[in-house]
Amino acid sequence: MSNLKTQYAAAYRAIDFRKYPELYPVGKGEQGVLMAEPYKSEILPFWRFKTLAMAQQSAEKIYALFLAYKQTNEFVGMDMARKYLMMGWTRSRRYANHPSGRKYNPDKSVKKQADDALTSEKAQAAAIFFAYYQKAKTDQDYLQMLKEHVILYKNYCSRHDSKAVHLKDY
């Protein structure tokens, strides 16, 4: 099964979603955030949360990219920027809760949450990303474009009799 996943990931990474947006499945949560090109390469360099200042600058820049993609009517770029904002929030929360970044002990039991999990610098970074994530995911133009994109993707899948991306066509 992992070979199939590896082949799919390699094929997915080869798609230019700016050129073929109809091939982009929105997915759940952060799915595809580290694979969907060219947006990954455009957004990832700005994704940082090590310090509060870095998180603020990162969230602002990624949200600015979200707005820039909106101006050029690029839903996939908007969705990818939203996912990076979400990932900034969730990763910052992980490190706020567990400074090592590891939630589980070697015996698979859950580690105790950090005493300052709600007040630490990472918790504050998470709040910054969360605010921008909320702005992106509730943007009315984004929501309208999401509805339109779901139809575009479903139409593509129905024409190709599949829910999977058919890379041989591209």
Contacts in CASP RR format, 6 or more apart in sequence:
PFRMAT RR
TARGET T0000
AUTHOR 0000-0000-0000
METHOD contacts of the structure
MODEL  1
MSNLKTQYAAAYRAIDFRKYPELYPVGKGEQGVLMAEPYKSEILPFWRFK
TLAMAQQSAEKIYALFLAYKQTNEFVGMDMARKYLMMGWTRSRRYANHPS
GRKYNPDKSVKKQADDALTSEKAQAAAIFFAYYQKAKTDQDYLQMLKEHV
ILYKNYCSRHDSKAVHLKDY
9 35 0 8 1.000
11 165 0 8 1.000
11 167 0 8 1.000
12 32 0 8 1.000
12 35 0 8 1.000
12 36 0 8 1.000
12 165 0 8 1.000
13 35 0 8 1.000
13 37 0 8 1.000
14 167 0 8 1.000
15 23 0 8 1.000
15 24 0 8 1.000
15 36 0 8 1.000
15 37 0 8 1.000
15 165 0 8 1.000
15 167 0 8 1.000
15 170 0 8 1.000
16 37 0 8 1.000
16 38 0 8 1.000
17 23 0 8 1.000
17 24 0 8 1.000
17 36 0 8 1.000
17 37 0 8 1.000
17 38 0 8 1.000
17 39 0 8 1.000
17 76 0 8 1.000
17 77 0 8 1.000
18 38 0 8 1.000
18 39 0 8 1.000
18 74 0 8 1.000
18 76 0 8 1.000
20 170 0 8 1.000
21 74 0 8 1.000
21 75 0 8 1.000
21 76 0 8 1.000
21 149 0 8 1.000
21 152 0 8 1.000
22 152 0 8 1.000
22 153 0 8 1.000
22 155 0 8 1.000
22 156 0 8 1.000
23 153 0 8 1.000
23 156 0 8 1.000
23 165 0 8 1.000
23 170 0 8 1.000
24 36 0 8 1.000
24 76 0 8 1.000
24 79 0 8 1.000
24 149 0 8 1.000
24 153 0 8 1.000
25 31 0 8 1.000
25 153 0 8 1.000
25 165 0 8 1.000
26 79 0 8 1.000
26 146 0 8 1.000
26 149 0 8 1.000
26 150 0 8 1.000
26 153 0 8 1.000
29 83 0 8 1.000
29 86 0 8 1.000
30 83 0 8 1.000
30 86 0 8 1.000
30 87 0 8 1.000
30 90 0 8 1.000
31 83 0 8 1.000
32 83 0 8 1.000
33 40 0 8 1.000
33 80 0 8 1.000
33 83 0 8 1.000
33 84 0 8 1.000
33 87 0 8 1.000
34 40 0 8 1.000
34 44 0 8 1.000
36 76 0 8 1.000
36 80 0 8 1.000
39 76 0 8 1.000
39 77 0 8 1.000
39 80 0 8 1.000
39 81 0 8 1.000
40 80 0 8 1.000
42 65 0 8 1.000
43 62 0 8 1.000
43 65 0 8 1.000
43 77 0 8 1.000
43 80 0 8 1.000
43 81 0 8 1.000
43 84 0 8 1.000
44 84 0 8 1.000
46 58 0 8 1.000
46 61 0 8 1.000
46 62 0 8 1.000
46 65 0 8 1.000
47 58 0 8 1.000
47 62 0 8 1.000
47 84 0 8 1.000
47 87 0 8 1.000
47 88 0 8 1.000
48 54 0 8 1.000
48 55 0 8 1.000
48 57 0 8 1.000
48 58 0 8 1.000
49 55 0 8 1.000
49 58 0 8 1.000
49 88 0 8 1.000
49 91 0 8 1.000
49 92 0 8 1.000
49 95 0 8 1.000
49 122 0 8 1.000
49 125 0 8 1.000
49 126 0 8 1.000
49 129 0 8 1.000
51 121 0 8 1.000
51 125 0 8 1.000
52 121 0 8 1.000
52 124 0 8 1.000
52 125 0 8 1.000
52 128 0 8 1.000
54 125 0 8 1.000
55 88 0 8 1.000
55 92 0 8 1.000
55 124 0 8 1.000
55 125 0 8 1.000
55 128 0 8 1.000
55 129 0 8 1.000
56 128 0 8 1.000
58 88 0 8 1.000
58 129 0 8 1.000
59 85 0 8 1.000
59 88 0 8 1.000
59 128 0 8 1.000
59 129 0 8 1.000
59 131 0 8 1.000
59 132 0 8 1.000
60 132 0 8 1.000
62 81 0 8 1.000
62 84 0 8 1.000
62 85 0 8 1.000
62 132 0 8 1.000
63 81 0 8 1.000
63 85 0 8 1.000
63 132 0 8 1.000
63 135 0 8 1.000
63 136 0 8 1.000
65 77 0 8 1.000
65 81 0 8 1.000
66 77 0 8 1.000
66 78 0 8 1.000
66 81 0 8 1.000
66 82 0 8 1.000
66 85 0 8 1.000
66 136 0 8 1.000
66 139 0 8 1.000
66 142 0 8 1.000
69 75 0 8 1.000
69 76 0 8 1.000
69 77 0 8 1.000
69 78 0 8 1.000
69 81 0 8 1.000
70 78 0 8 1.000
70 139 0 8 1.000
70 141 0 8 1.000
70 142 0 8 1.000
73 145 0 8 1.000
75 142 0 8 1.000
75 145 0 8 1.000
75 146 0 8 1.000
75 148 0 8 1.000
75 149 0 8 1.000
76 149 0 8 1.000
78 136 0 8 1.000
78 139 0 8 1.000
78 142 0 8 1.000
78 145 0 8 1.000
79 142 0 8 1.000
79 146 0 8 1.000
79 149 0 8 1.000
81 136 0 8 1.000
82 133 0 8 1.000
82 136 0 8 1.000
82 137 0 8 1.000
82 142 0 8 1.000
85 129 0 8 1.000
85 132 0 8 1.000
85 133 0 8 1.000
85 136 0 8 1.000
86 129 0 8 1.000
86 133 0 8 1.000
86 137 0 8 1.000
88 125 0 8 1.000
88 126 0 8 1.000
88 129 0 8 1.000
88 133 0 8 1.000
89 126 0 8 1.000
89 129 0 8 1.000
89 130 0 8 1.000
89 133 0 8 1.000
90 126 0 8 1.000
92 122 0 8 1.000
92 123 0 8 1.000
92 125 0 8 1.000
92 126 0 8 1.000
92 129 0 8 1.000
93 122 0 8 1.000
93 123 0 8 1.000
93 126 0 8 1.000
94 101 0 8 1.000
94 103 0 8 1.000
95 101 0 8 1.000
95 122 0 8 1.000
96 114 0 8 1.000
96 116 0 8 1.000
96 117 0 8 1.000
96 118 0 8 1.000
96 120 0 8 1.000
96 122 0 8 1.000
96 123 0 8 1.000
96 125 0 8 1.000
96 126 0 8 1.000
97 103 0 8 1.000
97 113 0 8 1.000
97 114 0 8 1.000
97 117 0 8 1.000
98 111 0 8 1.000
98 113 0 8 1.000
98 114 0 8 1.000
99 114 0 8 1.000
99 120 0 8 1.000
99 122 0 8 1.000
100 111 0 8 1.000
102 111 0 8 1.000
103 110 0 8 1.000
103 111 0 8 1.000
104 110 0 8 1.000
104 111 0 8 1.000
105 111 0 8 1.000
114 120 0 8 1.000
116 123 0 8 1.000
117 123 0 8 1.000
136 142 0 8 1.000
157 163 0 8 1.000
160 166 0 8 1.000
160 169 0 8 1.000
END
